Amino acid sequence: MAGGKTKKEKARPAGHTPYQGGISFHKSKGQHILKNPLLVDSIVQKSGIKSTDVILEIGPGTGNLTKKLLEAGKRVIAVEIDARMVIQGDVLKTELPYFDICVANIPYQISSPLTFKLLKHQPAFRCAIIMFQREFAMRLVAQPGDKLYCRLTVNTQLLSRVSHLLKVGRNNFRPPPKVDSSVVRIEPRKPALQVNQKEWDGFLRICFNRKNKTLGSIFRQKSVINLLEKNYKTLQALNPATAQEEDTNDVMEFMDEDMEMDDDGVDDGMEMEVEDGNAEGEISEFKKKVLDVLKKSGFEGERSSKLKLQQFLDLLSQFNKDGIHFS
């Protein structure tokens, strides 16, 4: 009003976005509430929920999806880090109960550890319907030859079958995040593929060190040969029977930083200079042994970026048969 005193608006805490119901959202906790009711209905429909299902919901927020899940299933167990909204619990630190289906709209910073925590859960659930940042989701469903195909892709597909359900624009959330999202369906493999955890992880780290280089070039690296020869000599000194039984049935456990990739798909955690395959100098007997496996199995000229899951399994098996190990 003219001539009147101007009332200063009270400053809002940084990182909080007000909600019409009186709740301010914490961006630091990744709180972006799905506001589109048609999208909520679509997620519930695509989940394939049965009336007898126990549903684990991660990040229920204000409960707009929870209500629909309760209508579709038998029971909903909700895990939410914000005590203002529900009984508090950090899903990464919580021992999960039995559930048939998981439905989650999660903070994107926990995407990787949560995915593998779920895949480690026993007894195995039927499926998980999870909202991820779009690029992370596309890494999960990538196929050989795709730009986003990486170690995360292969590790996830070793343990599960993953499919893309729908793309979700950022404007479907309150407050809108900076990126678009995607909903994916993750189904644990039943029965699980049997693989030695440490062997598999060490093998893939080497293969994806430079995913667009040929495997012949990667396995000519001096650092790779030295590592494998050290493992070879160590295992030769041990009882092979006991050495190979360890960790065979363990499910992968990965730290979040294991999944950090550059734009070109190179693993940040393993930068090594690749030797020229035609470099002069004698090839040691062990190096010849390693390269012979690649030649005989037909993988010397192949690239990790184009190999299927079964091809990785076959190549690792060939290496192990020749006494070459990665852990």
HELIX and SHEET records of a PDB file:
HELIX    1   1 LYS A   27  LYS A   29  5                                   3    
HELIX    2   2 PRO A   37  SER A   47  1                                  11    
HELIX    3   3 ASN A   64  ALA A   72  1                                   9    
HELIX    4   4 TYR A  108  ILE A  110  5                                   3    
HELIX    5   5 SER A  111  LYS A  120  1                                  10    
HELIX    6   6 ARG A  134  VAL A  141  1                                   8    
HELIX    7   7 ARG A  151  LEU A  159  1                                   9    
HELIX    8   8 ARG A  170  ASN A  172  5                                   3    
HELIX    9   9 GLN A  197  CYS A  207  1                                  11    
HELIX   10  10 LEU A  215  ILE A  218  1                                   4    
HELIX   11  11 LYS A  222  GLN A  236  1                                  15    
HELIX   12  12 PRO A  240  GLU A  245  1                                   6    
HELIX   13  13 ASP A  256  MET A  259  5                                   4    
HELIX   14  14 GLU A  285  SER A  297  1                                  13    
HELIX   15  15 SER A  304  LYS A  306  5                                   3    
HELIX   16  16 LEU A  309  LYS A  321  1                                  13    
SHEET    1   A 2 HIS A  16  PRO A  18  0                                        
SHEET    2   A 2 SER A  24  HIS A  26 -1                                        
SHEET    1   B 2 ILE A  33  LEU A  34  0                                        
SHEET    2   B 2 PHE A 173  ARG A 174 -1                                        
SHEET    1   C 6 ARG A  75  VAL A  79  0                                        
SHEET    2   C 6 VAL A  54  ILE A  58  1                                        
SHEET    3   C 6 ILE A 101  ASN A 105  1                                        
SHEET    4   C 6 CYS A 127  GLN A 133  1                                        
SHEET    5   C 6 SER A 181  PRO A 188 -1                                        
SHEET    6   C 6 SER A 160  VAL A 168 -1                                        
END                                                                             
